[in-house]
Amino acid sequence: MLAAHLRRRGLQLEWTRLRPLCPWHLRMASTSGWSEYSRWLAEVEATARARPEAAVPCAVREAVPILDDVDPLAHRLEAFAVPPSAARPHTVASSFLEVRYPLSTDKTVRRMVRDHSPWNSFRYGKWLEAVDALTGDVAYRHAKQTDAKTLTIVTGGHFKARKLRSTDMSLDVSLRCYVTRVGTSSMEVRTDAVQTSQDGQEHLLNVCHTIMVGLDTATMRPTALPALELDDSDASGEAKRLALANLHEAFRKERRSSSILLREKNSRPPNAEEMGVIHSLHQRRVRALDDPDK
């Protein structure tokens, strides 16, 4: 977008030299990175997890207590989870959660989540609020902690959040939340927003990947989390989602290594070449503003 805007203003952007200074999402959207981004997006859509067959309706307060505490609409929602007796501990299915917003039948829910934008008709802030709560519920279910006496799980950050399609406000929206990767003290939790169209086809509307970090409650230092156990019934899908999660981790490491790292001891200012590029861009912008017809 930045490159296209500058080209429209008659500027030639030295994109190759500027890329190390740009956030990762701009790099992915650049011309040179668009094919890579498209492949990533296709893989995300292809690996969306369906609701496990063993999942059953359950009380919202029992299945998603964090969401129940923060969302005033929670009592109007429907929740689905896999009973402990129906899945091995620490598998994706054992901590899977789904919450359905009954837009097709509940006018109050529809009014409370509606936005007036034709594209983002389901309010994006509401989606992120639900993601923040659901990922906490899933993380605690994976760790099998009923309280925070020995373990506190905190949100490390939301990454790769995308709005893929507009929401049809006459159809129910389901939020599906599940673990994709577990490291030593952190895990990636993915949340999908899906709708089923009139022809019975499911469509992925939104996706967000969240890093959750386990902390020792006494010391507030990172602590070990239970490893993710392989589920034989969805081995192929889990392997693909794990590969994506590993790719995301590589992205974050690359971004950390190329950022200014103001809080780190090895932080350094931009070098002379980078400062020259920045200075040149500002000069060109000023010239374009002074004489936009050139």
C-alpha positions as CSV (number, residue, x, y, z in Angstrom):
1,M,0.0,0.0,0.0
2,L,2.8,2.4,0.9
3,A,4.7,1.6,-2.4
4,A,1.5,2.0,-4.4
5,H,0.7,5.3,-2.7
6,L,4.1,6.7,-3.4
7,R,4.0,5.5,-7.0
8,R,0.7,7.4,-7.5
9,R,2.4,10.5,-6.3
10,G,5.1,10.0,-8.9
11,L,7.8,8.8,-6.5
12,Q,10.0,5.8,-7.0
13,L,10.4,4.0,-3.7
14,E,13.7,2.2,-3.1
15,W,11.7,-0.8,-1.7
16,T,14.5,-3.3,-1.5
17,R,16.6,-1.0,0.7
18,L,13.5,0.1,2.7
19,R,12.1,-3.3,3.5
20,P,14.3,-4.0,6.6
21,L,12.8,-0.8,8.1
22,C,9.2,-1.8,7.6
23,P,6.8,-3.9,9.8
24,W,6.5,-7.5,8.7
25,H,2.9,-7.1,7.5
26,L,4.0,-4.4,5.0
27,R,6.8,-6.6,3.8
28,M,4.3,-9.4,3.2
29,A,2.0,-7.1,1.2
30,S,4.8,-5.7,-0.9
31,T,5.1,-6.7,-4.5
32,S,8.1,-8.9,-4.0
33,G,6.4,-10.7,-1.0
34,W,2.9,-11.0,-2.3
35,S,3.2,-14.5,-3.7
36,E,4.6,-15.7,-0.3
37,Y,1.7,-14.0,1.5
38,S,-0.8,-15.5,-0.9
39,R,0.6,-19.0,-0.2
40,W,0.4,-18.4,3.5
41,L,-3.2,-17.2,3.3
42,A,-4.2,-20.2,1.3
43,E,-2.6,-22.5,3.8
44,V,-4.4,-20.8,6.7
45,E,-7.7,-21.3,5.0
46,A,-6.9,-24.9,4.1
47,T,-5.9,-25.8,7.7
48,A,-8.9,-24.3,9.5
49,R,-10.0,-27.0,12.1
50,A,-13.6,-28.3,12.1
51,R,-15.4,-28.9,15.3
52,P,-14.4,-32.3,16.7
53,E,-17.1,-34.9,16.4
54,A,-16.9,-35.4,20.2
55,A,-17.7,-31.8,21.0
56,V,-21.1,-31.3,22.7
57,P,-23.2,-28.3,23.8
58,C,-22.3,-27.2,27.3
59,A,-23.0,-24.4,29.7
60,V,-21.2,-21.2,28.8
61,R,-20.1,-20.5,32.4
62,E,-18.4,-24.0,32.6
63,A,-16.8,-24.1,29.1
64,V,-15.6,-20.5,28.7
65,P,-15.5,-18.8,32.2
66,I,-13.2,-16.0,31.1
67,L,-15.4,-15.1,28.2
68,D,-18.4,-15.3,30.5
69,D,-16.8,-12.8,32.9
70,V,-16.0,-10.2,30.3
71,D,-18.8,-10.5,27.7
72,P,-22.3,-9.2,28.7
73,L,-23.7,-11.2,25.8
74,A,-22.2,-14.5,27.1
75,H,-25.5,-15.9,28.5
76,R,-27.0,-15.5,25.0
77,L,-24.3,-17.5,23.3
78,E,-23.9,-21.3,22.7
79,A,-20.7,-23.1,23.7
80,F,-19.3,-26.4,22.5
81,A,-16.5,-28.4,24.0
82,V,-15.1,-32.0,24.2
83,P,-15.9,-33.7,27.5
84,P,-12.7,-34.9,29.4
85,S,-13.7,-38.5,29.0
86,A,-13.9,-38.2,25.2
87,A,-10.3,-37.0,24.4
88,R,-6.8,-37.7,25.7
89,P,-5.4,-34.9,27.8
90,H,-3.3,-32.2,26.2
91,T,-4.5,-33.0,22.6
92,V,-5.9,-30.2,20.4
93,A,-9.4,-31.7,20.8
94,S,-9.3,-31.8,24.6
95,S,-8.9,-28.0,24.8
96,F,-10.9,-27.1,21.7
97,L,-13.7,-24.5,22.3
98,E,-16.4,-23.1,20.0
99,V,-18.8,-20.3,20.8
100,R,-21.7,-19.5,18.5
101,Y,-23.2,-16.1,18.1
102,P,-26.9,-16.7,17.1
103,L,-27.2,-13.7,14.7
104,S,-30.0,-15.4,12.8
105,T,-32.4,-15.7,15.7
106,D,-31.3,-13.2,18.4
107,K,-31.9,-9.6,17.5
108,T,-30.2,-8.4,20.7
109,V,-26.9,-10.2,19.9
110,R,-27.1,-9.0,16.3
111,R,-27.6,-5.4,17.3
112,M,-24.8,-5.5,19.9
113,V,-22.1,-6.8,17.6
114,R,-23.2,-5.0,14.4
115,D,-20.9,-2.4,12.8
116,H,-22.1,0.0,10.1
117,S,-19.3,-0.8,7.8
118,P,-20.4,-2.9,4.8
119,W,-17.1,-4.9,4.9
120,N,-16.6,-5.3,8.7
121,S,-20.3,-5.8,9.6
122,F,-19.4,-7.8,12.7
123,R,-17.6,-5.2,14.9
124,Y,-13.9,-6.0,14.8
125,G,-13.3,-4.8,18.4
126,K,-15.9,-7.3,19.6
127,W,-14.1,-10.0,17.7
128,L,-10.8,-9.1,19.3
129,E,-12.4,-9.0,22.7
130,A,-13.8,-12.5,22.3
131,V,-10.4,-13.7,20.9
132,D,-8.6,-12.3,24.0
133,A,-10.9,-14.2,26.4
134,L,-11.3,-17.4,24.4
135,T,-7.6,-17.9,24.0
136,G,-7.2,-17.7,27.8
137,D,-9.9,-20.3,28.3
138,V,-8.3,-22.6,25.8
139,A,-4.8,-22.1,27.3
140,Y,-6.1,-23.0,30.8
141,R,-7.9,-26.0,29.5
142,H,-4.8,-27.3,27.8
143,A,-2.8,-26.8,31.1
144,K,-5.7,-28.4,33.0
145,Q,-5.7,-25.6,35.6
146,T,-9.0,-24.9,37.3
147,D,-7.5,-21.9,39.1
148,A,-4.3,-19.8,39.1
149,K,-2.7,-21.0,42.3
150,T,0.4,-22.4,40.7
151,L,0.1,-21.2,37.1
152,T,-0.8,-17.9,35.6
153,I,-1.3,-17.6,31.8
154,V,-1.0,-14.3,30.2
155,T,-1.4,-13.0,26.6
156,G,2.0,-12.5,24.9
157,G,0.5,-10.9,21.8
158,H,-1.9,-11.3,18.9
159,F,-0.3,-12.0,15.5
160,K,-1.4,-12.6,11.9
161,A,-4.9,-11.3,12.6
162,R,-6.8,-11.1,9.2
163,K,-10.3,-10.2,8.1
164,L,-10.8,-12.4,5.1
165,R,-14.5,-12.0,4.2
166,S,-17.5,-9.8,5.1
167,T,-19.9,-11.2,7.7
168,D,-23.5,-12.0,6.7
169,M,-25.4,-10.6,9.7
170,S,-28.4,-12.9,8.9
171,L,-26.3,-16.1,9.6
172,D,-24.8,-17.4,12.8
173,V,-21.1,-16.8,13.5
174,S,-19.0,-19.5,15.2
175,L,-15.7,-18.7,16.9
176,R,-13.4,-21.8,17.1
177,C,-10.4,-21.6,19.3
178,Y,-7.7,-24.3,19.5
179,V,-4.0,-24.9,20.2
180,T,-1.6,-25.2,17.3
181,R,1.8,-25.3,18.9
182,V,3.3,-25.6,22.4
183,G,6.8,-24.6,23.3
184,T,8.6,-24.7,26.6
185,S,6.6,-21.9,28.3
186,S,4.5,-20.5,25.6
187,M,1.8,-21.7,23.1
188,E,0.2,-20.5,20.0
189,V,-3.6,-20.5,20.0
190,R,-5.6,-20.0,16.8
191,T,-9.1,-18.5,16.6
192,D,-11.3,-18.8,13.5
193,A,-14.6,-17.0,12.8
194,V,-16.7,-19.1,10.5
195,Q,-20.1,-19.0,8.9
196,T,-22.1,-21.7,7.2
197,S,-23.8,-20.4,4.0
198,Q,-27.2,-21.4,2.8
199,D,-25.7,-24.1,0.6
200,G,-24.0,-25.7,3.7
201,Q,-20.5,-24.6,2.9
202,E,-18.3,-23.2,5.7
203,H,-16.4,-20.0,5.1
204,L,-13.6,-18.6,7.1
205,L,-14.3,-14.9,7.9
206,N,-11.5,-14.0,10.4
207,V,-8.4,-15.6,11.8
208,C,-6.1,-14.6,14.6
209,H,-3.0,-16.3,16.1
210,T,-2.3,-15.6,19.8
211,I,0.8,-16.3,21.9
212,M,0.0,-17.3,25.5
213,V,2.8,-17.5,28.1
214,G,2.8,-19.6,31.2
215,L,4.1,-17.9,34.4
216,D,4.8,-19.3,37.8
217,T,2.3,-17.5,40.1
218,A,4.8,-17.1,42.9
219,T,7.7,-15.7,40.9
220,M,6.0,-14.5,37.7
221,R,8.8,-16.1,35.7
222,P,8.1,-18.3,32.7
223,T,7.3,-21.9,33.6
224,A,6.9,-25.1,31.6
225,L,3.6,-26.0,30.0
226,P,2.4,-29.5,29.1
227,A,3.5,-30.6,25.7
228,L,1.0,-30.9,22.9
229,E,0.0,-34.6,22.3
230,L,-0.6,-35.8,18.8
231,D,-4.2,-36.7,17.9
232,D,-4.2,-39.6,15.4
233,S,-7.7,-38.7,14.1
234,D,-6.3,-35.4,12.7
235,A,-2.6,-36.1,12.3
236,S,-2.3,-34.5,8.9
237,G,-4.1,-31.3,9.8
238,E,-2.2,-30.9,13.0
239,A,1.1,-31.3,11.2
240,K,0.2,-28.6,8.7
241,R,-1.0,-26.2,11.5
242,L,2.2,-26.9,13.4
243,A,4.3,-26.0,10.3
244,L,2.4,-22.7,10.1
245,A,3.0,-22.1,13.8
246,N,6.7,-22.7,13.4
247,L,6.7,-20.3,10.4
248,H,5.0,-17.7,12.6
249,E,7.7,-18.2,15.3
250,A,10.4,-17.7,12.7
251,F,8.7,-14.4,11.5
252,R,8.6,-13.1,15.1
253,K,12.3,-14.0,15.6
254,E,13.2,-12.3,12.4
255,R,11.2,-9.2,13.4
256,R,12.8,-9.1,16.8
257,S,16.3,-9.4,15.3
258,S,15.6,-6.5,12.8
259,S,13.8,-4.1,15.2
260,I,15.5,-1.3,17.1
261,L,15.0,-3.2,20.4
262,L,14.9,-0.2,22.6
263,R,14.7,-2.2,25.8
264,E,17.5,-4.5,24.9
265,K,21.2,-4.0,25.7
266,N,22.2,-4.7,22.1
267,S,19.9,-2.0,20.8
268,R,21.5,0.2,18.1
269,P,20.3,3.2,16.1
270,P,19.8,3.0,12.3
271,N,23.1,2.9,10.4
272,A,24.2,5.6,8.0
273,E,22.8,3.8,4.9
274,E,19.4,3.4,6.6
275,M,19.3,7.0,7.7
276,G,20.2,8.0,4.1
277,V,17.2,6.1,2.8
278,I,14.9,7.7,5.4
279,H,16.2,11.2,4.7
280,S,15.7,10.6,0.9
281,L,12.1,9.5,1.4
282,H,11.3,12.6,3.6
283,Q,12.8,14.8,0.9
284,R,10.7,13.3,-1.8
285,R,7.6,13.5,0.3
286,V,8.2,17.2,0.9
287,R,8.8,17.9,-2.8
288,A,5.6,16.0,-3.7
289,L,3.5,18.0,-1.2
290,D,5.0,21.3,-2.4
291,D,4.3,20.5,-6.0
292,P,1.8,17.6,-6.3
293,D,1.4,18.1,-10.1
294,K,5.0,17.1,-10.8
